[in-house]
Amino acid sequence: MLQAGWIIRDLSDPDDRPALRDFYDRAQDYIILETGLAPSDKTIDELFQNAPPGGDPAECIRLGLFDEHGVIQGICEQSFGYPNPNSSYLGLLILSTDICGSGYGPILFEYMWVSYRLSTVVKQR
């Protein structure tokens, strides 16, 4: 369960860029481990522009976990259509070090899963 005032919502470009930059700077240990480079504006570009081979970045779900002050404490991204057209996979889930171990990872994952299930129901109609 989310703390009072915390929300999970879609991330948008360009509105969430400043908050994402702050988050990536606070989670730079992960970014450096993954890419070998410090986070930059390119890191944010990749979040919004990347998709699996043959996929459409507009089809990806990108969510942010925001605390009561509007600070991003976690992000996740789900992509579709790879390795086959009916596939879906969690491409990214990062939490700030301040909340690691607090149970927010499973909460964010479950919210992502529900968002995916709702999107497939809508597409089937």
Beta strands, then each sheet from edge to edge (+ up, - down):
strand 1: 7-10
strand 2: 61-66
strand 3: 72-80
strand 4: 88-95
sheet 1: 1+ 2- 3+ 4-
end
